[in-house]
Amino acid sequence: MDKHGRHSHNEFSKRPRRIVRIGAVLGGLAMISLGVRPLLLRRGYVYENWWGDPVFVFIPIVAGLLVLFIAILKPKWLDDQEAPSKSRFRG
């Protein structure tokens, strides 16, 4: 808050990012569980998806780990900083 009791723009802009990161962590854990469950229950490396197609169990595990990596560690290449403008017309 500033001296007049108003919220700054940064306070509101960080809240949606945090919610997205929490959702990404939950989604990543769900993806990992899709791959781990068949390994534990059926002792197989393939399960059928909603449409009956075979899915290799390590694909959702790796995808879920990638989502967790991005959500938790937030690599620098995903920052939303804009590249400096090279146009002399835009400033």
Phi, psi and omega per residue, in radians:
M1 nan 2.567 3.083
D2 -1.595 -3.028 -3.061
K3 -1.193 -0.265 3.121
H4 -1.683 0.080 3.110
G5 1.475 0.200 3.132
R6 -1.636 2.618 3.084
H7 -1.385 2.497 3.069
S8 -1.407 2.850 -3.131
H9 -1.122 -0.595 -3.096
N10 -1.155 -0.593 -3.129
E11 -1.113 -0.687 -3.134
F12 -1.407 -0.508 -3.089
S13 -1.336 -0.374 3.139
K14 -1.416 -0.485 -3.071
R15 -1.111 -0.825 3.117
P16 -1.097 -0.613 3.107
R17 -1.089 -0.695 3.137
R18 -1.140 -0.708 3.125
I19 -1.139 -0.698 3.114
V20 -1.130 -0.714 3.130
R21 -1.145 -0.693 3.103
I22 -1.133 -0.727 3.084
G23 -1.108 -0.645 3.114
A24 -1.179 -0.679 3.092
V25 -1.103 -0.798 3.125
L26 -1.123 -0.697 3.095
G27 -1.137 -0.708 3.104
G28 -1.105 -0.727 3.098
L29 -1.144 -0.642 3.098
A30 -1.142 -0.701 3.127
M31 -1.143 -0.714 3.115
I32 -1.111 -0.717 -3.141
S33 -1.142 -0.527 3.067
L34 -1.093 -0.559 3.136
G35 -1.521 -0.590 -3.075
V36 -1.340 -0.616 -3.090
R37 -0.982 -0.861 3.115
P38 -1.124 -0.543 3.099
L39 -1.120 -0.683 -3.091
L40 -1.418 -0.666 -3.038
L41 -1.489 -0.792 -3.031
R42 -1.869 -0.143 -3.119
R43 1.002 0.601 3.113
G44 -2.101 2.890 -3.128
Y45 -1.806 0.054 -3.119
V46 -2.382 2.430 3.012
Y47 -2.358 2.904 -3.129
E48 -1.696 2.372 3.087
N49 -1.470 -2.958 -3.082
W50 -0.986 -0.642 -3.079
W51 -1.584 0.035 3.111
G52 1.551 0.111 3.126
D53 -1.461 2.549 3.127
P54 -1.293 2.455 3.119
V55 -2.223 2.220 3.069
F56 -1.254 2.204 -2.951
V57 -1.131 -0.383 -3.091
F58 -1.383 -0.281 3.106
I59 -1.145 -0.900 3.093
P60 -1.172 -0.495 3.102
I61 -1.156 -0.826 3.141
V62 -1.161 -0.710 3.116
A63 -1.125 -0.715 3.107
G64 -1.146 -0.695 3.083
L65 -1.126 -0.651 3.096
L66 -1.130 -0.754 3.113
V67 -1.107 -0.741 3.100
L68 -1.099 -0.745 3.122
F69 -1.024 -0.809 -3.117
I70 -1.192 -0.710 -3.085
A71 -1.257 -0.673 -3.055
I72 -1.509 -0.825 -3.041
L73 -1.521 -0.358 3.117
K74 0.797 1.343 -3.123
P75 -1.075 2.666 -3.087
K76 -1.105 -0.513 -3.108
W77 -1.244 -0.127 3.084
L78 -1.784 0.037 3.106
D79 -1.079 2.609 -3.105
D80 -1.637 0.509 3.068
Q81 -1.307 2.346 -3.133
E82 -1.432 2.572 3.075
A83 -1.208 2.570 3.114
P84 -1.079 2.448 -3.100
S85 -1.275 2.304 3.134
K86 -1.768 -0.055 -3.108
S87 -1.447 2.349 3.117
R88 -1.409 -0.185 3.140
F89 -1.536 -0.495 -3.108
R90 -1.625 -0.128 3.086
G91 1.694 nan nan
